[in-house]
Amino acid sequence: MTTTNYNIRLDQELRDRAFSVFESYGLTPSQAIKLFLNQVAETNTVPLSFDYQATPSAIIQEGDSLHLMAAK
């Protein structure tokens, strides 16, 4: 099996919060991301729920990100 590296940029707070969850499950970030990607590849779906209630700050951040992406 050939492997490849994939680098992503994350907000430090998001990274810290997510990695803490991975650790609570006994997973490394690499293992957790591989599990996610395997699930996507096996099911041809994204295994996420999109029916959550976003906090006002999350909505503002998402709006800013979308605005910045559209401006590029």
PDB file of N, H, CA, C and O in Angstrom:
ATOM      1  N   MET A   1       0.835  -1.175   0.000  1.00  0.00           N
ATOM      2  CA  MET A   1       0.000   0.000   0.000  1.00  0.00           C
ATOM      3  C   MET A   1       0.884   1.244   0.000  1.00  0.00           C
ATOM      4  O   MET A   1       1.750   1.393   0.862  1.00  0.00           O
ATOM      5  N   THR A   2       0.669   2.119  -0.949  1.00  0.00           N
ATOM      6  H   THR A   2      -0.035   1.998  -1.649  1.00  0.00           H
ATOM      7  CA  THR A   2       1.368   3.390  -1.004  1.00  0.00           C
ATOM      8  C   THR A   2       0.665   4.388  -0.092  1.00  0.00           C
ATOM      9  O   THR A   2      -0.564   4.462  -0.087  1.00  0.00           O
ATOM     10  N   THR A   3       1.421   5.143   0.669  1.00  0.00           N
ATOM     11  H   THR A   3       2.419   5.083   0.665  1.00  0.00           H
ATOM     12  CA  THR A   3       0.825   6.151   1.549  1.00  0.00           C
ATOM     13  C   THR A   3       1.137   7.543   1.029  1.00  0.00           C
ATOM     14  O   THR A   3       2.046   7.729   0.220  1.00  0.00           O
ATOM     15  N   THR A   4       0.383   8.502   1.496  1.00  0.00           N
ATOM     16  H   THR A   4      -0.355   8.350   2.153  1.00  0.00           H
ATOM     17  CA  THR A   4       0.590   9.885   1.109  1.00  0.00           C
ATOM     18  C   THR A   4       0.371  10.780   2.317  1.00  0.00           C
ATOM     19  O   THR A   4      -0.317  10.395   3.261  1.00  0.00           O
ATOM     20  N   ASN A   5       0.943  11.955   2.292  1.00  0.00           N
ATOM     21  H   ASN A   5       1.502  12.268   1.524  1.00  0.00           H
ATOM     22  CA  ASN A   5       0.743  12.949   3.343  1.00  0.00           C
ATOM     23  C   ASN A   5      -0.281  13.965   2.873  1.00  0.00           C
ATOM     24  O   ASN A   5      -0.343  14.310   1.693  1.00  0.00           O
ATOM     25  N   TYR A   6      -1.081  14.436   3.813  1.00  0.00           N
ATOM     26  H   TYR A   6      -1.031  14.155   4.771  1.00  0.00           H
ATOM     27  CA  TYR A   6      -2.072  15.464   3.514  1.00  0.00           C
ATOM     28  C   TYR A   6      -2.043  16.457   4.662  1.00  0.00           C
ATOM     29  O   TYR A   6      -2.294  16.086   5.809  1.00  0.00           O
ATOM     30  N   ASN A   7      -1.743  17.706   4.370  1.00  0.00           N
ATOM     31  H   ASN A   7      -1.540  18.008   3.439  1.00  0.00           H
ATOM     32  CA  ASN A   7      -1.656  18.745   5.398  1.00  0.00           C
ATOM     33  C   ASN A   7      -2.890  19.632   5.354  1.00  0.00           C
ATOM     34  O   ASN A   7      -3.369  19.989   4.278  1.00  0.00           O
ATOM     35  N   ILE A   8      -3.403  19.986   6.528  1.00  0.00           N
ATOM     36  H   ILE A   8      -3.015  19.696   7.402  1.00  0.00           H
ATOM     37  CA  ILE A   8      -4.543  20.902   6.604  1.00  0.00           C
ATOM     38  C   ILE A   8      -4.231  22.011   7.599  1.00  0.00           C
ATOM     39  O   ILE A   8      -3.412  21.844   8.502  1.00  0.00           O
ATOM     40  N   ARG A   9      -4.892  23.130   7.420  1.00  0.00           N
ATOM     41  H   ARG A   9      -5.558  23.266   6.686  1.00  0.00           H
ATOM     42  CA  ARG A   9      -4.755  24.243   8.360  1.00  0.00           C
ATOM     43  C   ARG A   9      -5.997  24.261   9.234  1.00  0.00           C
ATOM     44  O   ARG A   9      -7.123  24.191   8.741  1.00  0.00           O
ATOM     45  N   LEU A  10      -5.775  24.355  10.540  1.00  0.00           N
ATOM     46  H   LEU A  10      -4.860  24.412  10.940  1.00  0.00           H
ATOM     47  CA  LEU A  10      -6.865  24.366  11.504  1.00  0.00           C
ATOM     48  C   LEU A  10      -6.708  25.524  12.465  1.00  0.00           C
ATOM     49  O   LEU A  10      -5.592  25.935  12.786  1.00  0.00           O
ATOM     50  N   ASP A  11      -7.820  26.040  12.916  1.00  0.00           N
ATOM     51  H   ASP A  11      -8.726  25.706  12.655  1.00  0.00           H
ATOM     52  CA  ASP A  11      -7.819  26.988  14.011  1.00  0.00           C
ATOM     53  C   ASP A  11      -7.305  26.251  15.242  1.00  0.00           C
ATOM     54  O   ASP A  11      -7.722  25.120  15.492  1.00  0.00           O
ATOM     55  N   GLN A  12      -6.425  26.853  16.008  1.00  0.00           N
ATOM     56  H   GLN A  12      -6.087  27.772  15.805  1.00  0.00           H
ATOM     57  CA  GLN A  12      -5.810  26.190  17.161  1.00  0.00           C
ATOM     58  C   GLN A  12      -6.857  25.712  18.161  1.00  0.00           C
ATOM     59  O   GLN A  12      -6.730  24.617  18.708  1.00  0.00           O
ATOM     60  N   GLU A  13      -7.889  26.518  18.408  1.00  0.00           N
ATOM     61  H   GLU A  13      -7.991  27.408  17.964  1.00  0.00           H
ATOM     62  CA  GLU A  13      -8.926  26.124  19.368  1.00  0.00           C
ATOM     63  C   GLU A  13      -9.687  24.889  18.876  1.00  0.00           C
ATOM     64  O   GLU A  13      -9.960  23.975  19.654  1.00  0.00           O
ATOM     65  N   LEU A  14     -10.023  24.863  17.599  1.00  0.00           N
ATOM     66  H   LEU A  14      -9.801  25.605  16.967  1.00  0.00           H
ATOM     67  CA  LEU A  14     -10.708  23.698  17.031  1.00  0.00           C
ATOM     68  C   LEU A  14      -9.831  22.462  17.154  1.00  0.00           C
ATOM     69  O   LEU A  14     -10.302  21.399  17.558  1.00  0.00           O
ATOM     70  N   ARG A  15      -8.568  22.598  16.810  1.00  0.00           N
ATOM     71  H   ARG A  15      -8.185  23.462  16.482  1.00  0.00           H
ATOM     72  CA  ARG A  15      -7.625  21.479  16.904  1.00  0.00           C
ATOM     73  C   ARG A  15      -7.583  20.937  18.321  1.00  0.00           C
ATOM     74  O   ARG A  15      -7.688  19.729  18.533  1.00  0.00           O
ATOM     75  N   ASP A  16      -7.431  21.830  19.291  1.00  0.00           N
ATOM     76  H   ASP A  16      -7.345  22.811  19.119  1.00  0.00           H
ATOM     77  CA  ASP A  16      -7.318  21.402  20.685  1.00  0.00           C
ATOM     78  C   ASP A  16      -8.584  20.693  21.158  1.00  0.00           C
ATOM     79  O   ASP A  16      -8.509  19.659  21.821  1.00  0.00           O
ATOM     80  N   ARG A  17      -9.746  21.248  20.817  1.00  0.00           N
ATOM     81  H   ARG A  17      -9.808  22.088  20.278  1.00  0.00           H
ATOM     82  CA  ARG A  17     -11.010  20.633  21.246  1.00  0.00           C
ATOM     83  C   ARG A  17     -11.207  19.269  20.595  1.00  0.00           C
ATOM     84  O   ARG A  17     -11.595  18.313  21.266  1.00  0.00           O
ATOM     85  N   ALA A  18     -10.942  19.170  19.292  1.00  0.00           N
ATOM     86  H   ALA A  18     -10.626  19.947  18.746  1.00  0.00           H
ATOM     87  CA  ALA A  18     -11.139  17.906  18.573  1.00  0.00           C
ATOM     88  C   ALA A  18     -10.137  16.850  19.023  1.00  0.00           C
ATOM     89  O   ALA A  18     -10.514  15.700  19.246  1.00  0.00           O
ATOM     90  N   PHE A  19      -8.875  17.220  19.160  1.00  0.00           N
ATOM     91  H   PHE A  19      -8.568  18.154  18.979  1.00  0.00           H
ATOM     92  CA  PHE A  19      -7.861  16.257  19.559  1.00  0.00           C
ATOM     93  C   PHE A  19      -8.124  15.738  20.967  1.00  0.00           C
ATOM     94  O   PHE A  19      -7.793  14.595  21.279  1.00  0.00           O
ATOM     95  N   SER A  20      -8.712  16.566  21.811  1.00  0.00           N
ATOM     96  H   SER A  20      -8.981  17.496  21.558  1.00  0.00           H
ATOM     97  CA  SER A  20      -9.082  16.132  23.155  1.00  0.00           C
ATOM     98  C   SER A  20     -10.139  15.032  23.096  1.00  0.00           C
ATOM     99  O   SER A  20     -10.087  14.078  23.873  1.00  0.00           O
ATOM    100  N   VAL A  21     -11.088  15.161  22.185  1.00  0.00           N
ATOM    101  H   VAL A  21     -11.130  15.936  21.554  1.00  0.00           H
ATOM    102  CA  VAL A  21     -12.115  14.127  22.007  1.00  0.00           C
ATOM    103  C   VAL A  21     -11.466  12.843  21.500  1.00  0.00           C
ATOM    104  O   VAL A  21     -11.757  11.760  22.008  1.00  0.00           O
ATOM    105  N   PHE A  22     -10.592  12.955  20.505  1.00  0.00           N
ATOM    106  H   PHE A  22     -10.355  13.835  20.092  1.00  0.00           H
ATOM    107  CA  PHE A  22      -9.898  11.766  19.996  1.00  0.00           C
ATOM    108  C   PHE A  22      -9.185  11.052  21.141  1.00  0.00           C
ATOM    109  O   PHE A  22      -9.273   9.831  21.275  1.00  0.00           O
ATOM    110  N   GLU A  23      -8.485  11.819  21.954  1.00  0.00           N
ATOM    111  H   GLU A  23      -8.414  12.811  21.845  1.00  0.00           H
ATOM    112  CA  GLU A  23      -7.727  11.250  23.066  1.00  0.00           C
ATOM    113  C   GLU A  23      -8.660  10.535  24.046  1.00  0.00           C
ATOM    114  O   GLU A  23      -8.306   9.487  24.587  1.00  0.00           O
ATOM    115  N   SER A  24      -9.850  11.098  24.275  1.00  0.00           N
ATOM    116  H   SER A  24     -10.138  11.949  23.835  1.00  0.00           H
ATOM    117  CA  SER A  24     -10.784  10.462  25.212  1.00  0.00           C
ATOM    118  C   SER A  24     -11.255   9.100  24.703  1.00  0.00           C
ATOM    119  O   SER A  24     -11.680   8.256  25.491  1.00  0.00           O
ATOM    120  N   TYR A  25     -11.180   8.887  23.398  1.00  0.00           N
ATOM    121  H   TYR A  25     -10.834   9.574  22.758  1.00  0.00           H
ATOM    122  CA  TYR A  25     -11.524   7.596  22.797  1.00  0.00           C
ATOM    123  C   TYR A  25     -10.295   6.703  22.619  1.00  0.00           C
ATOM    124  O   TYR A  25     -10.405   5.591  22.100  1.00  0.00           O
ATOM    125  N   GLY A  26      -9.141   7.179  23.041  1.00  0.00           N
ATOM    126  H   GLY A  26      -9.051   8.082  23.462  1.00  0.00           H
ATOM    127  CA  GLY A  26      -7.917   6.394  22.906  1.00  0.00           C
ATOM    128  C   GLY A  26      -7.377   6.382  21.485  1.00  0.00           C
ATOM    129  O   GLY A  26      -6.652   5.466  21.094  1.00  0.00           O
ATOM    130  N   LEU A  27      -7.735   7.408  20.713  1.00  0.00           N
ATOM    131  H   LEU A  27      -8.323   8.151  21.030  1.00  0.00           H
ATOM    132  CA  LEU A  27      -7.298   7.487  19.318  1.00  0.00           C
ATOM    133  C   LEU A  27      -6.286   8.603  19.119  1.00  0.00           C
ATOM    134  O   LEU A  27      -6.350   9.641  19.778  1.00  0.00           O
ATOM    135  N   THR A  28      -5.367   8.383  18.220  1.00  0.00           N
ATOM    136  H   THR A  28      -5.314   7.539  17.685  1.00  0.00           H
ATOM    137  CA  THR A  28      -4.514   9.475  17.773  1.00  0.00           C
ATOM    138  C   THR A  28      -5.301  10.257  16.719  1.00  0.00           C
ATOM    139  O   THR A  28      -6.240   9.715  16.135  1.00  0.00           O
ATOM    140  N   PRO A  29      -4.945  11.498  16.466  1.00  0.00           N
ATOM    141  CA  PRO A  29      -5.623  12.243  15.405  1.00  0.00           C
ATOM    142  C   PRO A  29      -5.543  11.518  14.060  1.00  0.00           C
ATOM    143  O   PRO A  29      -6.512  11.508  13.300  1.00  0.00           O
ATOM    144  N   SER A  30      -4.400  10.919  13.769  1.00  0.00           N
ATOM    145  H   SER A  30      -3.613  10.927  14.386  1.00  0.00           H
ATOM    146  CA  SER A  30      -4.235  10.193  12.518  1.00  0.00           C
ATOM    147  C   SER A  30      -5.213   9.024  12.428  1.00  0.00           C
ATOM    148  O   SER A  30      -5.826   8.803  11.384  1.00  0.00           O
ATOM    149  N   GLN A  31      -5.358   8.282  13.513  1.00  0.00           N
ATOM    150  H   GLN A  31      -4.859   8.461  14.362  1.00  0.00           H
ATOM    151  CA  GLN A  31      -6.293   7.160  13.520  1.00  0.00           C
ATOM    152  C   GLN A  31      -7.733   7.637  13.320  1.00  0.00           C
ATOM    153  O   GLN A  31      -8.490   7.039  12.555  1.00  0.00           O
ATOM    154  N   ALA A  32      -8.104   8.714  14.009  1.00  0.00           N
ATOM    155  H   ALA A  32      -7.489   9.200  14.630  1.00  0.00           H
ATOM    156  CA  ALA A  32      -9.468   9.229  13.908  1.00  0.00           C
ATOM    157  C   ALA A  32      -9.782   9.701  12.485  1.00  0.00           C
ATOM    158  O   ALA A  32     -10.865   9.438  11.963  1.00  0.00           O
ATOM    159  N   ILE A  33      -8.844  10.386  11.876  1.00  0.00           N
ATOM    160  H   ILE A  33      -7.964  10.600  12.300  1.00  0.00           H
ATOM    161  CA  ILE A  33      -9.059  10.877  10.509  1.00  0.00           C
ATOM    162  C   ILE A  33      -9.134   9.705   9.534  1.00  0.00           C
ATOM    163  O   ILE A  33      -9.952   9.719   8.614  1.00  0.00           O
ATOM    164  N   LYS A  34      -8.292   8.692   9.726  1.00  0.00           N
ATOM    165  H   LYS A  34      -7.627   8.681  10.473  1.00  0.00           H
ATOM    166  CA  LYS A  34      -8.355   7.506   8.867  1.00  0.00           C
ATOM    167  C   LYS A  34      -9.691   6.790   9.015  1.00  0.00           C
ATOM    168  O   LYS A  34     -10.255   6.327   8.023  1.00  0.00           O
ATOM    169  N   LEU A  35     -10.210   6.690  10.249  1.00  0.00           N
ATOM    170  H   LEU A  35      -9.751   7.066  11.055  1.00  0.00           H
ATOM    171  CA  LEU A  35     -11.523   6.082  10.462  1.00  0.00           C
ATOM    172  C   LEU A  35     -12.603   6.853   9.697  1.00  0.00           C
ATOM    173  O   LEU A  35     -13.458   6.255   9.043  1.00  0.00           O
ATOM    174  N   PHE A  36     -12.554   8.174   9.788  1.00  0.00           N
ATOM    175  H   PHE A  36     -11.860   8.660  10.319  1.00  0.00           H
ATOM    176  CA  PHE A  36     -13.519   9.014   9.081  1.00  0.00           C
ATOM    177  C   PHE A  36     -13.428   8.788   7.575  1.00  0.00           C
ATOM    178  O   PHE A  36     -14.448   8.575   6.920  1.00  0.00           O
ATOM    179  N   LEU A  37     -12.228   8.833   7.025  1.00  0.00           N
ATOM    180  H   LEU A  37     -11.399   9.006   7.557  1.00  0.00           H
ATOM    181  CA  LEU A  37     -12.050   8.671   5.584  1.00  0.00           C
ATOM    182  C   LEU A  37     -12.460   7.281   5.115  1.00  0.00           C
ATOM    183  O   LEU A  37     -13.048   7.138   4.044  1.00  0.00           O
ATOM    184  N   ASN A  38     -12.155   6.255   5.909  1.00  0.00           N
ATOM    185  H   ASN A  38     -11.677   6.371   6.780  1.00  0.00           H
ATOM    186  CA  ASN A  38     -12.594   4.897   5.559  1.00  0.00           C
ATOM    187  C   ASN A  38     -14.110   4.799   5.528  1.00  0.00           C
ATOM    188  O   ASN A  38     -14.674   4.163   4.637  1.00  0.00           O
ATOM    189  N   GLN A  39     -14.778   5.427   6.499  1.00  0.00           N
ATOM    190  H   GLN A  39     -14.320   5.943   7.223  1.00  0.00           H
ATOM    191  CA  GLN A  39     -16.240   5.409   6.537  1.00  0.00           C
ATOM    192  C   GLN A  39     -16.813   6.097   5.299  1.00  0.00           C
ATOM    193  O   GLN A  39     -17.763   5.596   4.697  1.00  0.00           O
ATOM    194  N   VAL A  40     -16.251   7.225   4.919  1.00  0.00           N
ATOM    195  H   VAL A  40     -15.479   7.632   5.408  1.00  0.00           H
ATOM    196  CA  VAL A  40     -16.702   7.940   3.718  1.00  0.00           C
ATOM    197  C   VAL A  40     -16.512   7.062   2.487  1.00  0.00           C
ATOM    198  O   VAL A  40     -17.421   6.936   1.667  1.00  0.00           O
ATOM    199  N   ALA A  41     -15.337   6.455   2.356  1.00  0.00           N
ATOM    200  H   ALA A  41     -14.599   6.557   3.022  1.00  0.00           H
ATOM    201  CA  ALA A  41     -15.036   5.630   1.191  1.00  0.00           C
ATOM    202  C   ALA A  41     -15.926   4.397   1.121  1.00  0.00           C
ATOM    203  O   ALA A  41     -16.360   4.014   0.035  1.00  0.00           O
ATOM    204  N   GLU A  42     -16.206   3.770   2.259  1.00  0.00           N
ATOM    205  H   GLU A  42     -15.854   4.081   3.141  1.00  0.00           H
ATOM    206  CA  GLU A  42     -17.009   2.546   2.278  1.00  0.00           C
ATOM    207  C   GLU A  42     -18.493   2.795   2.026  1.00  0.00           C
ATOM    208  O   GLU A  42     -19.167   1.968   1.414  1.00  0.00           O
ATOM    209  N   THR A  43     -19.003   3.936   2.497  1.00  0.00           N
ATOM    210  H   THR A  43     -18.454   4.608   2.994  1.00  0.00           H
ATOM    211  CA  THR A  43     -20.443   4.182   2.424  1.00  0.00           C
ATOM    212  C   THR A  43     -20.847   5.184   1.341  1.00  0.00           C
ATOM    213  O   THR A  43     -22.029   5.338   1.032  1.00  0.00           O
ATOM    214  N   ASN A  44     -19.844   5.863   0.768  1.00  0.00           N
ATOM    215  H   ASN A  44     -18.884   5.737   1.020  1.00  0.00           H
ATOM    216  CA  ASN A  44     -20.117   6.924  -0.210  1.00  0.00           C
ATOM    217  C   ASN A  44     -21.020   8.017   0.350  1.00  0.00           C
ATOM    218  O   ASN A  44     -21.772   8.654  -0.387  1.00  0.00           O
ATOM    219  N   THR A  45     -20.937   8.225   1.653  1.00  0.00           N
ATOM    220  H   THR A  45     -20.326   7.707   2.252  1.00  0.00           H
ATOM    221  CA  THR A  45     -21.677   9.298   2.324  1.00  0.00           C
ATOM    222  C   THR A  45     -20.750   9.958   3.331  1.00  0.00           C
ATOM    223  O   THR A  45     -19.695   9.424   3.674  1.00  0.00           O
ATOM    224  N   VAL A  46     -21.158  11.115   3.792  1.00  0.00           N
ATOM    225  H   VAL A  46     -22.015  11.549   3.513  1.00  0.00           H
ATOM    226  CA  VAL A  46     -20.428  11.802   4.847  1.00  0.00           C
ATOM    227  C   VAL A  46     -21.136  11.481   6.161  1.00  0.00           C
ATOM    228  O   VAL A  46     -22.295  11.855   6.341  1.00  0.00           O
ATOM    229  N   PRO A  47     -20.457  10.793   7.084  1.00  0.00           N
ATOM    230  CA  PRO A  47     -21.112  10.330   8.308  1.00  0.00           C
ATOM    231  C   PRO A  47     -21.256  11.422   9.363  1.00  0.00           C
ATOM    232  O   PRO A  47     -20.755  11.293  10.480  1.00  0.00           O
ATOM    233  N   LEU A  48     -21.941  12.486   8.997  1.00  0.00           N
ATOM    234  H   LEU A  48     -22.348  12.591   8.090  1.00  0.00           H
ATOM    235  CA  LEU A  48     -22.146  13.606   9.911  1.00  0.00           C
ATOM    236  C   LEU A  48     -23.618  13.961   9.955  1.00  0.00           C
ATOM    237  O   LEU A  48     -24.361  13.724   9.003  1.00  0.00           O
ATOM    238  N   SER A  49     -24.020  14.526  11.064  1.00  0.00           N
ATOM    239  H   SER A  49     -23.417  14.718  11.837  1.00  0.00           H
ATOM    240  CA  SER A  49     -25.381  15.023  11.190  1.00  0.00           C
ATOM    241  C   SER A  49     -25.360  16.521  10.912  1.00  0.00           C
ATOM    242  O   SER A  49     -24.580  17.259  11.513  1.00  0.00           O
ATOM    243  N   PHE A  50     -26.201  16.956  10.017  1.00  0.00           N
ATOM    244  H   PHE A  50     -26.835  16.356   9.529  1.00  0.00           H
ATOM    245  CA  PHE A  50     -26.254  18.376   9.687  1.00  0.00           C
ATOM    246  C   PHE A  50     -27.461  19.052  10.320  1.00  0.00           C
ATOM    247  O   PHE A  50     -27.853  20.141   9.901  1.00  0.00           O
ATOM    248  N   ASP A  51     -28.055  18.414  11.330  1.00  0.00           N
ATOM    249  H   ASP A  51     -27.736  17.530  11.671  1.00  0.00           H
ATOM    250  CA  ASP A  51     -29.231  18.983  11.969  1.00  0.00           C
ATOM    251  C   ASP A  51     -28.923  19.596  13.338  1.00  0.00           C
ATOM    252  O   ASP A  51     -29.833  19.781  14.145  1.00  0.00           O
ATOM    253  N   TYR A  52     -27.654  19.912  13.608  1.00  0.00           N
ATOM    254  H   TYR A  52     -26.914  19.761  12.952  1.00  0.00           H
ATOM    255  CA  TYR A  52     -27.285  20.514  14.880  1.00  0.00           C
ATOM    256  C   TYR A  52     -27.690  21.977  14.905  1.00  0.00           C
ATOM    257  O   TYR A  52     -27.901  22.595  13.861  1.00  0.00           O
ATOM    258  N   GLN A  53     -27.795  22.523  16.107  1.00  0.00           N
ATOM    259  H   GLN A  53     -27.623  22.021  16.955  1.00  0.00           H
ATOM    260  CA  GLN A  53     -28.099  23.937  16.282  1.00  0.00           C
ATOM    261  C   GLN A  53     -26.794  24.680  16.537  1.00  0.00           C
ATOM    262  O   GLN A  53     -26.181  24.521  17.593  1.00  0.00           O
ATOM    263  N   ALA A  54     -26.378  25.476  15.591  1.00  0.00           N
ATOM    264  H   ALA A  54     -26.877  25.605  14.733  1.00  0.00           H
ATOM    265  CA  ALA A  54     -25.128  26.215  15.722  1.00  0.00           C
ATOM    266  C   ALA A  54     -25.296  27.360  16.713  1.00  0.00           C
ATOM    267  O   ALA A  54     -26.365  27.960  16.820  1.00  0.00           O
ATOM    268  N   THR A  55     -24.219  27.645  17.430  1.00  0.00           N
ATOM    269  H   THR A  55     -23.351  27.157  17.342  1.00  0.00           H
ATOM    270  CA  THR A  55     -24.231  28.792  18.330  1.00  0.00           C
ATOM    271  C   THR A  55     -24.079  30.055  17.499  1.00  0.00           C
ATOM    272  O   THR A  55     -23.558  29.999  16.385  1.00  0.00           O
ATOM    273  N   PRO A  56     -24.526  31.200  18.021  1.00  0.00           N
ATOM    274  CA  PRO A  56     -24.381  32.446  17.240  1.00  0.00           C
ATOM    275  C   PRO A  56     -22.949  32.721  16.803  1.00  0.00           C
ATOM    276  O   PRO A  56     -22.734  33.195  15.688  1.00  0.00           O
ATOM    277  N   SER A  57     -21.958  32.433  17.656  1.00  0.00           N
ATOM    278  H   SER A  57     -22.133  32.048  18.562  1.00  0.00           H
ATOM    279  CA  SER A  57     -20.565  32.695  17.259  1.00  0.00           C
ATOM    280  C   SER A  57     -20.138  31.773  16.130  1.00  0.00           C
ATOM    281  O   SER A  57     -19.363  32.182  15.265  1.00  0.00           O
ATOM    282  N   ALA A  58     -20.627  30.535  16.119  1.00  0.00           N
ATOM    283  H   ALA A  58     -21.256  30.203  16.821  1.00  0.00           H
ATOM    284  CA  ALA A  58     -20.289  29.611  15.036  1.00  0.00           C
ATOM    285  C   ALA A  58     -20.897  30.093  13.728  1.00  0.00           C
ATOM    286  O   ALA A  58     -20.270  29.978  12.675  1.00  0.00           O
ATOM    287  N   ILE A  59     -22.099  30.626  13.784  1.00  0.00           N
ATOM    288  H   ILE A  59     -22.607  30.719  14.640  1.00  0.00           H
ATOM    289  CA  ILE A  59     -22.750  31.134  12.575  1.00  0.00           C
ATOM    290  C   ILE A  59     -21.966  32.311  12.020  1.00  0.00           C
ATOM    291  O   ILE A  59     -21.770  32.413  10.809  1.00  0.00           O
ATOM    292  N   ILE A  60     -21.518  33.200  12.896  1.00  0.00           N
ATOM    293  H   ILE A  60     -21.677  33.117  13.879  1.00  0.00           H
ATOM    294  CA  ILE A  60     -20.734  34.358  12.446  1.00  0.00           C
ATOM    295  C   ILE A  60     -19.430  33.888  11.827  1.00  0.00           C
ATOM    296  O   ILE A  60     -19.041  34.369  10.763  1.00  0.00           O
ATOM    297  N   GLN A  61     -18.740  32.941  12.489  1.00  0.00           N
ATOM    298  H   GLN A  61     -19.056  32.550  13.353  1.00  0.00           H
ATOM    299  CA  GLN A  61     -17.476  32.435  11.957  1.00  0.00           C
ATOM    300  C   GLN A  61     -17.691  31.763  10.614  1.00  0.00           C
ATOM    301  O   GLN A  61     -16.905  31.974   9.691  1.00  0.00           O
ATOM    302  N   GLU A  62     -18.746  30.950  10.481  1.00  0.00           N
ATOM    303  H   GLU A  62     -19.385  30.779  11.231  1.00  0.00           H
ATOM    304  CA  GLU A  62     -19.020  30.286   9.217  1.00  0.00           C
ATOM    305  C   GLU A  62     -19.325  31.320   8.146  1.00  0.00           C
ATOM    306  O   GLU A  62     -18.880  31.186   7.006  1.00  0.00           O
ATOM    307  N   GLY A  63     -20.080  32.349   8.503  1.00  0.00           N
ATOM    308  H   GLY A  63     -20.441  32.459   9.429  1.00  0.00           H
ATOM    309  CA  GLY A  63     -20.405  33.399   7.546  1.00  0.00           C
ATOM    310  C   GLY A  63     -19.164  34.123   7.074  1.00  0.00           C
ATOM    311  O   GLY A  63     -19.019  34.415   5.887  1.00  0.00           O
ATOM    312  N   ASP A  64     -18.260  34.416   8.012  1.00  0.00           N
ATOM    313  H   ASP A  64     -18.378  34.179   8.976  1.00  0.00           H
ATOM    314  CA  ASP A  64     -17.001  35.066   7.653  1.00  0.00           C
ATOM    315  C   ASP A  64     -16.187  34.183   6.736  1.00  0.00           C
ATOM    316  O   ASP A  64     -15.609  34.665   5.761  1.00  0.00           O
ATOM    317  N   SER A  65     -16.132  32.892   7.034  1.00  0.00           N
ATOM    318  H   SER A  65     -16.601  32.500   7.825  1.00  0.00           H
ATOM    319  CA  SER A  65     -15.363  31.969   6.207  1.00  0.00           C
ATOM    320  C   SER A  65     -15.945  31.889   4.813  1.00  0.00           C
ATOM    321  O   SER A  65     -15.210  31.882   3.826  1.00  0.00           O
ATOM    322  N   LEU A  66     -17.265  31.829   4.728  1.00  0.00           N
ATOM    323  H   LEU A  66     -17.862  31.834   5.530  1.00  0.00           H
ATOM    324  CA  LEU A  66     -17.910  31.756   3.414  1.00  0.00           C
ATOM    325  C   LEU A  66     -17.663  33.042   2.630  1.00  0.00           C
ATOM    326  O   LEU A  66     -17.423  33.007   1.423  1.00  0.00           O
ATOM    327  N   HIS A  67     -17.725  34.180   3.332  1.00  0.00           N
ATOM    328  H   HIS A  67     -17.920  34.208   4.312  1.00  0.00           H
ATOM    329  CA  HIS A  67     -17.480  35.455   2.671  1.00  0.00           C
ATOM    330  C   HIS A  67     -16.038  35.514   2.163  1.00  0.00           C
ATOM    331  O   HIS A  67     -15.795  35.949   1.038  1.00  0.00           O
ATOM    332  N   LEU A  68     -15.092  35.082   2.981  1.00  0.00           N
ATOM    333  H   LEU A  68     -15.290  34.728   3.895  1.00  0.00           H
ATOM    334  CA  LEU A  68     -13.697  35.104   2.570  1.00  0.00           C
ATOM    335  C   LEU A  68     -13.450  34.149   1.401  1.00  0.00           C
ATOM    336  O   LEU A  68     -12.685  34.459   0.489  1.00  0.00           O
ATOM    337  N   MET A  69     -14.102  32.992   1.437  1.00  0.00           N
ATOM    338  H   MET A  69     -14.724  32.740   2.179  1.00  0.00           H
ATOM    339  CA  MET A  69     -13.927  32.032   0.346  1.00  0.00           C
ATOM    340  C   MET A  69     -14.502  32.590  -0.950  1.00  0.00           C
ATOM    341  O   MET A  69     -13.920  32.402  -2.019  1.00  0.00           O
ATOM    342  N   ALA A  70     -15.637  33.272  -0.863  1.00  0.00           N
ATOM    343  H   ALA A  70     -16.109  33.424   0.005  1.00  0.00           H
ATOM    344  CA  ALA A  70     -16.263  33.814  -2.059  1.00  0.00           C
ATOM    345  C   ALA A  70     -15.432  34.946  -2.642  1.00  0.00           C
ATOM    346  O   ALA A  70     -15.443  35.174  -3.852  1.00  0.00           O
ATOM    347  N   ALA A  71     -14.707  35.656  -1.776  1.00  0.00           N
ATOM    348  H   ALA A  71     -14.698  35.471  -0.793  1.00  0.00           H
ATOM    349  CA  ALA A  71     -13.906  36.789  -2.230  1.00  0.00           C
ATOM    350  C   ALA A  71     -12.662  36.354  -2.970  1.00  0.00           C
ATOM    351  O   ALA A  71     -12.095  37.137  -3.733  1.00  0.00           O
ATOM    352  N   LYS A  72     -12.224  35.123  -2.764  1.00  0.00           N
ATOM    353  H   LYS A  72     -12.684  34.488  -2.144  1.00  0.00           H
ATOM    354  CA  LYS A  72     -10.981  34.650  -3.394  1.00  0.00           C
ATOM    355  C   LYS A  72     -11.128  34.394  -4.860  1.00  0.00           C
ATOM    356  O   LYS A  72     -10.166  33.994  -5.516  1.00  0.00           O
TER     357      LYS A  72
END
